[in-house]
Amino acid sequence: MGQPPTRILFVCMGNICRSPAAEGIMNHLLRRENLQEQFVCDSAGTIGYHRGSPPDERMQLAAQKRGIRLTGSARQFERADFERFDLILTMDRQNYWDVLALDPDNRYQHKVKMMGEFCRRYSQKEVPDPYYGGAAGFELVLDLLTDACEGLLAELRQSPTQTF
């Protein structure tokens, strides 16, 4: 029997733009590399305001132009996610601190990382929220997330049994 899949959770504020885009991009890369059996991806938001909503239509459209399909519905990050996931990737510093606030004993801090840490082409470490901006903001987010997901996948392929 093989190794259980590595479980990755992408987290932004509302779970309708950045985190579902990261989930969609990562799943796209995993399918392309035929690695979808080795990883399980999901996304969540630090707030529950958009709970049950599909990904933002503007983000869906921008991703679709790149051949990436965004699915799922928004949900809020919960304490149980620390146990369910091996790696929790936040889009910006505020998301990072909001997630860690639910771990007052620092038992899971080693699992929580900033998505931008995995960028190889971009030096920007935070993925900006495109919600109140125009089309260019969604394109930038997709560029940053593609870079970060490719970097993450390269790191995971180098040491697939890595513990976070």
C-alpha positions in Angstrom: 0.0 0.0 0.0 1.4 3.4 -1.0 1.8 6.6 0.9 -1.4 8.5 1.6 -1.8 11.7 -0.5 -0.3 14.9 0.8 -3.2 17.2 1.7 -2.7 20.9 0.8 -5.1 23.8 1.8 -4.9 27.2 0.1 -6.3 30.1 2.3 -7.3 33.7 1.4 -9.8 36.0 3.1 -13.1 35.1 1.4 -12.3 31.9 -0.5 -13.7 33.2 -3.8 -10.6 34.7 -5.6 -7.1 33.8 -4.6 -7.4 30.5 -2.8 -9.8 28.8 -5.3 -7.4 30.0 -8.1 -4.5 28.5 -6.3 -6.4 25.2 -5.8 -7.4 25.2 -9.5 -3.9 26.0 -10.8 -2.3 23.3 -8.5 -4.9 20.7 -9.6 -4.2 21.6 -13.2 -0.5 21.1 -12.8 -1.0 17.8 -10.9 -3.2 16.5 -13.7 -0.7 17.6 -16.3 2.1 15.8 -14.4 -0.2 12.8 -13.7 0.3 13.3 -9.9 -3.3 13.9 -8.9 -3.3 10.6 -6.9 -0.4 11.9 -4.7 -2.0 15.1 -3.6 -5.4 16.4 -2.4 -6.0 20.2 -2.7 -8.7 22.3 -1.1 -9.3 26.0 -0.3 -10.8 28.0 2.5 -11.2 31.6 3.7 -10.4 33.3 7.0 -13.9 34.8 7.0 -17.3 33.1 6.3 -18.9 36.0 4.5 -19.0 34.2 1.1 -19.8 30.8 2.5 -21.3 28.6 -0.2 -20.5 31.0 -3.0 -18.7 29.8 -6.2 -15.4 31.3 -7.2 -15.6 35.0 -8.3 -16.8 35.1 -12.0 -14.0 37.5 -12.9 -11.4 35.0 -11.6 -13.2 32.1 -13.2 -13.1 33.9 -16.6 -9.4 34.9 -16.2 -8.5 31.3 -15.3 -10.6 29.8 -18.1 -8.6 31.8 -20.6 -5.5 29.9 -19.3 -7.3 26.5 -19.5 -7.8 26.3 -15.8 -11.2 25.5 -14.3 -12.2 26.8 -10.9 -14.7 24.7 -8.9 -16.1 24.4 -5.4 -17.8 26.7 -3.1 -16.4 29.0 -0.4 -16.0 27.8 3.1 -14.3 29.2 6.2 -11.1 27.9 7.7 -11.7 26.0 10.9 -9.4 24.5 13.6 -10.0 21.0 12.4 -8.2 22.0 9.1 -4.9 21.9 11.1 -5.4 18.1 11.5 -6.9 17.5 8.1 -4.1 19.1 6.0 -0.4 18.6 5.8 0.4 22.0 4.4 -1.6 25.3 4.8 -0.7 28.0 2.4 -1.9 31.6 3.0 -2.0 34.3 0.4 -0.9 37.3 2.5 0.4 38.1 5.9 -3.0 39.0 7.3 -4.3 35.5 6.2 -1.2 34.0 7.8 -1.8 35.6 11.2 -5.5 35.0 11.1 -4.9 31.3 10.6 -2.2 31.1 13.3 -4.6 32.9 15.7 -6.6 29.7 15.7 -3.5 27.8 16.9 -2.7 29.6 20.2 -0.4 26.7 21.4 1.7 26.8 18.1 1.1 23.1 17.6 0.6 23.5 13.8 2.7 26.6 13.0 5.1 24.4 11.0 2.3 23.5 8.5 1.4 27.2 7.8 3.4 29.0 5.1 3.0 31.9 2.8 2.2 31.0 -0.8 4.7 33.5 -2.1 7.5 31.6 -0.4 7.4 29.2 -3.3 7.6 31.8 -6.1 10.7 31.4 -8.2 10.3 34.1 -10.9 8.5 36.8 -8.8 10.0 38.4 -5.7 6.5 39.5 -4.4 5.8 37.4 -1.3 2.2 38.3 -0.9 -0.6 37.6 -3.4 -2.7 40.7 -3.5 -6.5 40.5 -3.3 -7.9 41.4 -6.7 -11.5 41.7 -5.6 -11.9 45.5 -5.8 -9.6 46.0 -8.8 -9.8 45.5 -12.5 -8.9 42.6 -14.9 -5.1 43.3 -14.6 -5.3 42.4 -10.9 -6.8 39.0 -11.6 -4.1 38.4 -14.3 -1.3 39.3 -11.8 -2.8 37.0 -9.2 -2.9 34.1 -11.7 0.7 34.8 -12.7 1.9 34.9 -9.1 0.0 31.7 -8.2 1.2 29.8 -11.2 4.8 30.7 -10.3 4.2 29.7 -6.7 2.4 26.5 -7.6 5.1 25.4 -10.0 7.7 26.2 -7.2 5.7 24.3 -4.7 5.3 21.3 -7.0 9.1 21.3 -7.7 9.8 21.3 -4.0 7.3 18.5 -3.3 8.7 16.4 -6.1 12.2 16.8 -4.7 11.2 15.4 -1.3 7.7 13.8 -1.5 7.9 12.5 2.0 8.7 15.9 3.4 6.9 16.7 6.6 5.7 20.3 7.1 
